[in-house]
């Protein structure tokens, strides 16, 4: 296995095989059609070949290419099933797997950052990575005090690779866009680029993870491993075992799926309220189900990993999110429209029909309208199709709405989390979490009553 390719020309050449590969496979498919094979069989084979090449190129390059693949993979539930099938295995594979860097390279990084005697810091160290991701890989080890730890080692040249990959992917955005209907890929790539320097800074990651570890230390539902040691390009944290969420998606029981979905929703909304930070990388590879929840050994807790990307929200999630959601549920079109204009979702130069805006929003917030909601791939596909169809009023209205920069990452994290909930097929009491944690969701008088009822229940 070669080192992480660092030369821009090499990486660009590999990325260039994606659109070239699409064209080549289309030609191959036409040839198969000419000799009489059915469109369905040819289409399926084309999709499978595309999926295989996508993983091969993105996974081998790691860096920004793999980061893009991970971001895309949580949206595969929005694809039509006949297209999603071949892509699902390849894209979700990016969440937990990537070719590792050579042992000699990893040892060199550890020696440079921890000192030549780095091995003395550990009682045991497994050279085989337990996980490999977009900018680093994780090794299981035993710290010198006996604690089991995860040692995250950053790939040499990861920063240069991230920026190079994402810049090149921007050029191919038009070709990659059809993978996810209704999603504009270019802003997603731009937002990933904006986060590069922060994600490369393991000191910032350590601060964010430790803040969560301390806040959730005694939480019965959520487990965040504490930081043990940090230096440039190396981060050592406590190790946690558990069932990866990707396994729950593939083969988990319905009980596991529902519990994972509920806790994922709880963490999404409670994290900013409790820490002032939003965990902004919600793909399944960053979560585990651990036994031993509040109802005993057979219950489950949610383990949360990788705090390399966070959104800093000192006051928690912005009040207008909860306020607009409440007003939409109340059917108050004028109030919703006024708030969206004030927050910049509707530009000053545009005038829209408030009732049309409400009609656009209501189907999206269906999970908050009921006491519990079952998230399915079918529901996700119906929402994506409604917004993606150029003939639909939702598509025309959606093109006129604006997403202010302050809400960009929150929007992506929310959509990604919903994508994971749909992959899980989880039944979730989402409204319960919104009432508890989302500022502005409850009106002032309702909030006061809600808090009184909670206090009485605790007493």
URTAGI-V269425 format. One record per residue. N is the residue number from 1. PHI is phi in whole degrees, -180 to 180 (none if undefined). PSI is psi in whole degrees, -180 to 180 (999 if undefined). Layout:
{{N;PHI;PSI} {N;PHI;PSI}}
This chain:
{{1;none;130} {2;-81;164} {3;-66;166} {4;-53;119} {5;-63;123} {6;-108;-27} {7;-71;129} {8;-56;-39} {9;-65;-36} {10;-68;-46} {11;-67;-40} {12;-62;-40} {13;-63;-41} {14;-68;-44} {15;-63;-34} {16;-64;-21} {17;-69;-18} {18;-65;-61} {19;-66;-35} {20;-63;-40} {21;-65;-40} {22;-58;-46} {23;-65;-43} {24;-63;-42} {25;-68;-34} {26;-63;-42} {27;-64;-44} {28;-60;-41} {29;-65;-40} {30;-61;-42} {31;-62;-42} {32;-64;-38} {33;-65;-40} {34;-61;-36} {35;-88;8} {36;107;2} {37;-77;150} {38;-69;154} {39;-61;-36} {40;-65;-46} {41;-66;-45} {42;-62;-45} {43;-59;-43} {44;-64;-42} {45;-66;-39} {46;-60;-45} {47;-64;-40} {48;-64;-43} {49;-65;-39} {50;-63;-44} {51;-61;-44} {52;-63;-42} {53;-69;-39} {54;-58;-47} {55;-66;-42} {56;-59;-48} {57;-71;-51} {58;-66;-42} {59;-67;-41} {60;-68;-36} {61;-77;-21} {62;52;-135} {63;48;-148} {64;-66;-31} {65;-63;-44} {66;-72;-36} {67;-59;-42} {68;-63;-43} {69;-61;-41} {70;-64;-43} {71;-63;-38} {72;-72;-33} {73;-64;-30} {74;-74;-10} {75;-101;5} {76;-63;-22} {77;-68;-12} {78;-84;-12} {79;-77;147} {80;-56;143} {81;-58;-37} {82;-68;-20} {83;-96;-35} {84;-65;-38} {85;-50;-59} {86;-64;-32} {87;-80;-26} {88;-59;-51} {89;-63;-41} {90;-69;-44} {91;-72;-44} {92;-69;-24} {93;-63;-29} {94;-65;-20} {95;-71;-29} {96;-128;-5} {97;-139;144} {98;-163;150} {99;-58;131} {100;-76;159} {101;-78;155} {102;-60;150} {103;-57;-41} {104;-63;-37} {105;-67;-44} {106;-63;-43} {107;-63;-38} {108;-64;-41} {109;-64;-44} {110;-64;-41} {111;-65;-39} {112;-70;-38} {113;-93;-35} {114;-104;-10} {115;106;157} {116;-60;-28} {117;-95;30} {118;-55;-34} {119;-65;-22} {120;-72;-15} {121;-74;-15} {122;-121;142} {123;-79;-33} {124;-144;150} {125;-150;122} {126;-92;115} {127;-68;-22} {128;-81;122} {129;-65;140} {130;-81;-24} {131;-159;149} {132;-135;132} {133;-127;-156} {134;-73;-37} {135;-124;0} {136;-165;172} {137;-131;159} {138;-116;134} {139;-117;142} {140;-86;138} {141;-154;174} {142;-120;119} {143;-67;161} {144;-63;-16} {145;-95;6} {146;98;-8} {147;-75;138} {148;-74;133} {149;-134;160} {150;-108;126} {151;-109;111} {152;-96;121} {153;-117;124} {154;-79;139} {155;-65;135} {156;-59;134} {157;77;15} {158;-63;-39} {159;-63;-48} {160;-62;-40} {161;-66;-43} {162;-56;-52} {163;-65;-42} {164;-62;-48} {165;-60;-49} {166;-67;-34} {167;-65;-42} {168;-68;-40} {169;-64;-30} {170;-59;-36} {171;-69;-27} {172;-101;9} {173;-56;-38} {174;-63;-36} {175;-76;-34} {176;-82;-25} {177;-53;-44} {178;-61;-12} {179;-60;-36} {180;-125;103} {181;-64;141} {182;84;-1} {183;-113;132} {184;-89;111} {185;-70;-34} {186;-60;-48} {187;-61;-33} {188;-62;-45} {189;-66;-41} {190;-61;-41} {191;-67;-38} {192;-63;-39} {193;-64;-38} {194;-64;-22} {195;-98;2} {196;-59;-53} {197;-62;-36} {198;-70;-41} {199;-70;-28} {200;-77;-16} {201;-90;99} {202;-69;-20} {203;-67;-43} {204;-65;-41} {205;-62;-43} {206;-62;-42} {207;-62;-45} {208;-65;-42} {209;-67;-41} {210;-67;-36} {211;-61;-42} {212;-70;-42} {213;-60;-42} {214;-70;-42} {215;-67;-38} {216;-99;14} {217;-56;-41} {218;-108;17} {219;-75;133} {220;-75;-13} {221;-111;-29} {222;-124;135} {223;-121;125} {224;-123;119} {225;-65;138} {226;-75;155} {227;-80;132} {228;-101;-43} {229;-160;147} {230;-146;138} {231;-151;175} {232;-54;122} {233;73;4} {234;-137;133} {235;-135;125} {236;-112;123} {237;-131;165} {238;-62;147} {239;-88;139} {240;-127;134} {241;-90;163} {242;162;176} {243;-89;116} {244;-58;143} {245;-61;-29} {246;-62;-34} {247;-71;-38} {248;-62;-41} {249;-61;-41} {250;-80;-39} {251;-146;14} {252;-73;158} {253;-73;164} {254;-64;-35} {255;-61;-45} {256;-64;-42} {257;-62;-47} {258;-66;-42} {259;-65;-44} {260;-62;-43} {261;-64;-42} {262;-64;-45} {263;-71;-34} {264;-64;-43} {265;-63;-43} {266;-62;-44} {267;-67;-39} {268;-57;-45} {269;-92;-28} {270;-83;-30} {271;-54;-54} {272;-61;-38} {273;-66;-34} {274;-94;-28} {275;-120;-12} {276;75;14} {277;-131;142} {278;-110;117} {279;-64;118} {280;-112;25} {281;-136;67} {282;-87;50} {283;-92;156} {284;-57;-26} {285;-64;-16} {286;-97;10} {287;-135;149} {288;-134;151} {289;-100;124} {290;-113;138} {291;-70;158} {292;99;43} {293;-77;-171} {294;-62;-22} {295;-98;17} {296;110;-175} {297;-58;-28} {298;-84;-7} {299;-87;171} {300;-127;147} {301;-116;163} {302;-104;120} {303;-93;133} {304;-120;130} {305;-122;167} {306;61;95} {307;-109;31} {308;-68;-27} {309;-122;114} {310;-134;156} {311;-107;127} {312;-86;114} {313;-130;81} {314;-54;-33} {315;-97;14} {316;82;-170} {317;-61;143} {318;-59;138} {319;-53;-39} {320;-58;-25} {321;-65;-52} {322;-66;-39} {323;-64;-46} {324;-66;-36} {325;-65;-44} {326;-62;-45} {327;-65;-36} {328;-67;-43} {329;-62;-33} {330;-78;-10} {331;75;23} {332;-90;83} {333;-60;-44} {334;-63;-43} {335;-66;-41} {336;-62;-47} {337;-63;-42} {338;-62;-42} {339;-66;-43} {340;-62;-38} {341;-66;-44} {342;-64;-36} {343;-88;-4} {344;93;8} {345;-73;-24} {346;-118;120} {347;-68;154} {348;-59;-30} {349;-81;-3} {350;-118;141} {351;-124;125} {352;-118;162} {353;-81;117} {354;-54;-39} {355;-66;-36} {356;-67;-38} {357;-63;-43} {358;-62;-44} {359;-61;-34} {360;-68;-39} {361;-83;-35} {362;-56;-47} {363;-63;-32} {364;-67;-34} {365;-96;16} {366;-52;-40} {367;-60;-23} {368;-92;-4} {369;-84;-19} {370;-123;166} {371;-66;-38} {372;-144;150} {373;-137;138} {374;-97;114} {375;-81;127} {376;-133;159} {377;-62;-36} {378;-62;-43} {379;-64;-42} {380;-62;-42} {381;-65;-38} {382;-66;-37} {383;-68;-43} {384;-64;-41} {385;-67;-39} {386;-61;-41} {387;-83;-28} {388;-84;-23} {389;-71;113} {390;-59;-19} {391;-85;-14} {392;-86;148} {393;-60;-33} {394;-63;-40} {395;-65;-45} {396;-65;-40} {397;-72;-41} {398;-59;-35} {399;-66;-22} {400;-92;-13} {401;-80;154} {402;-118;148} {403;-112;104} {404;-60;145} {405;-52;-37} {406;-64;-22} {407;-104;-3} {408;-61;-52} {409;-70;-39} {410;-59;-43} {411;-62;-46} {412;-65;-42} {413;-64;-42} {414;-64;-47} {415;-62;-42} {416;-63;-43} {417;-64;-42} {418;-62;-39} {419;-59;-42} {420;-68;-41} {421;-60;-38} {422;-71;-35} {423;-64;-38} {424;-71;-28} {425;65;38} {426;-87;143} {427;-95;120} {428;-129;140} {429;-89;73} {430;-67;-40} {431;-58;-37} {432;-60;-44} {433;-69;-37} {434;-65;-42} {435;-63;-37} {436;-77;-39} {437;-123;-18} {438;-92;112} {439;-59;137} {440;87;-11} {441;-70;-36} {442;-100;136} {443;-64;157} {444;-54;-46} {445;-69;-38} {446;-67;-40} {447;-61;-43} {448;-62;-44} {449;-63;-43} {450;-60;-44} {451;-67;-37} {452;-65;-41} {453;-66;-39} {454;-64;-43} {455;-63;-40} {456;-66;-39} {457;-66;-40} {458;-69;-35} {459;-69;999}}
